[in-house]
Amino acid sequence: MDPENRPIIEATVAAYRRYWTAVLQSAEPIWSQLDLTILQLKGLILLEVRDKLTIGGIADGLGIGRPSASIIVEQLVQLGLTTRVEDTVDRRRSLVGLSDEGRELVARLHRGDEQYMESMFACLCEDELAALTQGLDALTGAILASRQ
């Protein structure tokens, strides 16, 4: 890292921290109403990131045994947050994915209430919106590039 960039990087990290604190505070009413265990919540987020997984894939992703993963999946199916369908390639396996309700819940938890964010964006001028969009696109590109 270029030492000359250190102050702006520190300022950006501080701004990022303030942003996420504000987003989490705005999502607090959603979080406080959840009746999910941490493992159930982790399972939902894992399915958001990886789309459809087998029970074994969920177990591996969460670092738990297959019997525990099977119980978590069954609980999430009963809550209407996930679906379980037979794998068309291997009928001995089931594929688990988010239901529409699960996808909506994870989106609200993970990204905040998008209608709320839209109303916040409406408070910004055109130049601020353009700068924000450019910055978010650049950050997304850097994240994706670092994963390759």
Sine and cosine of phi, psi and omega as CSV:
sin_phi,cos_phi,sin_psi,cos_psi,sin_omega,cos_omega
0.00,0.00,0.71,-0.71,0.04,-1.00
-0.94,0.35,0.85,-0.53,-0.03,-1.00
-0.84,0.54,-0.47,0.88,0.02,-1.00
-0.92,0.39,-0.44,0.90,0.00,-1.00
-0.99,0.11,-0.20,0.98,-0.09,-1.00
-0.80,0.60,-0.75,0.67,-0.02,-1.00
-0.88,0.47,-0.66,0.75,-0.01,-1.00
-0.95,0.32,-0.56,0.83,0.06,-1.00
-0.91,0.41,-0.69,0.72,0.04,-1.00
-0.88,0.47,-0.66,0.75,0.03,-1.00
-0.91,0.42,-0.61,0.79,0.01,-1.00
-0.93,0.37,-0.66,0.75,0.05,-1.00
-0.88,0.47,-0.67,0.74,0.02,-1.00
-0.89,0.45,-0.67,0.75,0.04,-1.00
-0.90,0.43,-0.65,0.76,0.03,-1.00
-0.88,0.48,-0.69,0.72,0.02,-1.00
-0.88,0.47,-0.70,0.71,0.03,-1.00
-0.88,0.47,-0.66,0.75,0.02,-1.00
-0.86,0.51,-0.78,0.62,-0.05,-1.00
-0.91,0.41,-0.56,0.83,0.07,-1.00
-0.89,0.47,-0.70,0.72,0.02,-1.00
-0.90,0.43,-0.66,0.75,0.02,-1.00
-0.90,0.44,-0.71,0.70,0.00,-1.00
-0.90,0.44,-0.62,0.78,0.04,-1.00
-0.90,0.43,-0.61,0.79,0.02,-1.00
-0.94,0.33,-0.45,0.89,0.00,-1.00
-1.00,0.01,-0.10,0.99,-0.07,-1.00
-0.80,0.59,-0.66,0.75,0.04,-1.00
-0.86,0.50,-0.54,0.84,0.03,-1.00
-0.95,0.32,-0.75,0.66,-0.03,-1.00
-0.87,0.49,-0.67,0.74,-0.10,-1.00
-0.92,0.38,-0.35,0.94,0.00,-1.00
-1.00,-0.02,-0.09,1.00,-0.03,-1.00
-0.93,0.37,0.64,-0.77,0.11,-0.99
-0.86,-0.51,0.85,0.53,-0.03,-1.00
-0.83,-0.56,0.52,-0.85,0.13,-0.99
-0.98,0.21,0.24,-0.97,0.04,-1.00
-0.88,0.48,-0.66,0.75,0.01,-1.00
-0.91,0.43,-0.61,0.79,0.06,-1.00
-0.90,0.45,-0.69,0.73,0.02,-1.00
-0.90,0.44,-0.69,0.72,0.05,-1.00
-0.88,0.48,-0.63,0.78,0.03,-1.00
-0.88,0.47,-0.67,0.74,0.03,-1.00
-0.89,0.46,-0.70,0.71,-0.01,-1.00
-0.92,0.40,-0.65,0.76,0.06,-1.00
-0.86,0.52,-0.68,0.73,0.02,-1.00
-0.93,0.36,-0.52,0.86,0.07,-1.00
-0.91,0.42,-0.67,0.75,-0.06,-1.00
-0.96,0.26,-0.64,0.77,-0.13,-0.99
-0.96,-0.28,-0.01,1.00,0.03,-1.00
0.95,0.30,-0.96,-0.28,-0.03,-1.00
-0.96,-0.27,0.67,-0.75,0.01,-1.00
-0.67,-0.74,0.40,-0.92,0.17,-0.99
-0.98,0.18,0.19,-0.98,0.08,-1.00
-0.85,0.52,-0.68,0.73,0.03,-1.00
-0.88,0.48,-0.63,0.78,0.04,-1.00
-0.90,0.43,-0.62,0.78,0.06,-1.00
-0.92,0.38,-0.69,0.72,0.03,-1.00
-0.85,0.53,-0.74,0.68,0.01,-1.00
-0.89,0.45,-0.69,0.73,-0.03,-1.00
-0.91,0.42,-0.53,0.85,-0.01,-1.00
-1.00,-0.10,-0.15,0.99,-0.02,-1.00
0.94,0.34,0.60,0.80,0.01,-1.00
-0.79,-0.62,0.14,-0.99,0.03,-1.00
-0.97,0.25,0.34,-0.94,0.00,-1.00
-0.88,0.47,-0.64,0.77,0.04,-1.00
-0.87,0.49,-0.65,0.76,0.03,-1.00
-0.91,0.41,-0.66,0.75,0.03,-1.00
-0.89,0.46,-0.64,0.77,0.01,-1.00
-0.88,0.47,-0.65,0.76,0.02,-1.00
-0.91,0.42,-0.71,0.71,0.01,-1.00
-0.87,0.49,-0.70,0.71,0.01,-1.00
-0.87,0.48,-0.71,0.70,0.00,-1.00
-0.87,0.50,-0.67,0.74,0.03,-1.00
-0.88,0.47,-0.68,0.73,-0.01,-1.00
-0.93,0.36,-0.56,0.83,0.08,-1.00
-0.90,0.43,-0.71,0.71,0.00,-1.00
-0.88,0.47,-0.54,0.84,0.04,-1.00
-0.98,0.19,-0.11,0.99,0.00,-1.00
0.98,0.18,0.26,0.97,-0.07,-1.00
-1.00,-0.09,-0.31,0.95,0.04,-1.00
-0.71,-0.70,0.29,-0.96,0.11,-0.99
-0.85,-0.53,0.47,-0.88,0.05,-1.00
-0.76,-0.65,0.84,-0.54,-0.01,-1.00
-0.77,-0.64,0.41,-0.91,0.04,-1.00
-0.92,0.38,0.69,-0.72,0.06,-1.00
-0.94,0.34,0.84,-0.54,-0.04,-1.00
-0.94,0.34,-0.37,0.93,0.01,-1.00
-0.99,0.12,-0.65,0.76,-0.03,-1.00
-0.71,-0.71,0.98,-0.18,-0.12,-0.99
-0.91,0.41,-0.17,0.99,0.04,-1.00
-0.98,0.21,-0.25,0.97,-0.06,-1.00
-0.94,-0.34,0.42,-0.91,0.13,-0.99
-0.92,-0.40,0.55,-0.83,0.11,-0.99
-0.96,-0.29,0.72,-0.69,-0.03,-1.00
-0.93,-0.37,0.70,-0.72,0.05,-1.00
-0.58,-0.82,0.19,-0.98,0.04,-1.00
-0.96,0.29,0.65,-0.76,0.17,-0.99
-0.98,0.19,0.12,-0.99,0.06,-1.00
-0.85,0.52,-0.66,0.75,0.01,-1.00
-0.91,0.42,-0.64,0.77,0.04,-1.00
-0.91,0.41,-0.65,0.76,0.01,-1.00
-0.90,0.44,-0.65,0.76,0.01,-1.00
-0.92,0.39,-0.67,0.74,0.00,-1.00
-0.89,0.46,-0.74,0.67,-0.01,-1.00
-0.89,0.46,-0.64,0.77,0.02,-1.00
-0.88,0.48,-0.69,0.72,0.01,-1.00
-0.92,0.40,-0.63,0.78,0.00,-1.00
-0.95,0.31,-0.66,0.75,-0.13,-0.99
-0.99,0.14,-0.62,0.78,-0.09,-1.00
-0.92,-0.40,0.01,1.00,-0.05,-1.00
0.98,0.20,0.08,-1.00,0.01,-1.00
-0.96,0.27,0.94,-0.35,-0.10,-1.00
-0.90,0.43,-0.50,0.86,0.07,-1.00
-0.92,0.40,-0.64,0.77,0.06,-1.00
-0.88,0.47,-0.72,0.70,0.00,-1.00
-0.89,0.46,-0.62,0.78,0.04,-1.00
-0.87,0.49,-0.65,0.76,0.02,-1.00
-0.92,0.38,-0.53,0.85,0.07,-1.00
-0.94,0.34,-0.65,0.76,0.04,-1.00
-0.89,0.46,-0.55,0.83,0.01,-1.00
-0.91,0.41,-0.31,0.95,0.04,-1.00
-0.99,0.17,-0.19,0.98,-0.04,-1.00
-1.00,-0.06,0.48,-0.88,0.07,-1.00
-0.98,0.17,0.18,-0.98,-0.06,-1.00
-0.85,0.52,-0.67,0.74,0.01,-1.00
-0.90,0.44,-0.66,0.75,0.03,-1.00
-0.90,0.43,-0.66,0.75,0.03,-1.00
-0.89,0.45,-0.67,0.74,0.01,-1.00
-0.90,0.44,-0.68,0.74,0.01,-1.00
-0.91,0.41,-0.66,0.75,0.02,-1.00
-0.89,0.45,-0.71,0.70,0.02,-1.00
-0.88,0.48,-0.70,0.71,0.01,-1.00
-0.89,0.46,-0.69,0.72,0.00,-1.00
-0.91,0.42,-0.69,0.73,0.02,-1.00
-0.90,0.43,-0.66,0.75,0.05,-1.00
-0.89,0.45,-0.65,0.76,0.01,-1.00
-0.91,0.41,-0.68,0.73,0.01,-1.00
-0.90,0.43,-0.68,0.73,0.05,-1.00
-0.87,0.50,-0.69,0.72,0.03,-1.00
-0.87,0.49,-0.66,0.75,0.02,-1.00
-0.91,0.41,-0.65,0.76,0.02,-1.00
-0.90,0.45,-0.74,0.67,-0.01,-1.00
-0.89,0.45,-0.65,0.76,0.01,-1.00
-0.91,0.41,-0.57,0.82,-0.03,-1.00
-0.95,0.30,-0.32,0.95,-0.02,-1.00
-1.00,0.06,-0.17,0.99,-0.06,-1.00
-1.00,0.03,0.00,0.00,0.00,0.00
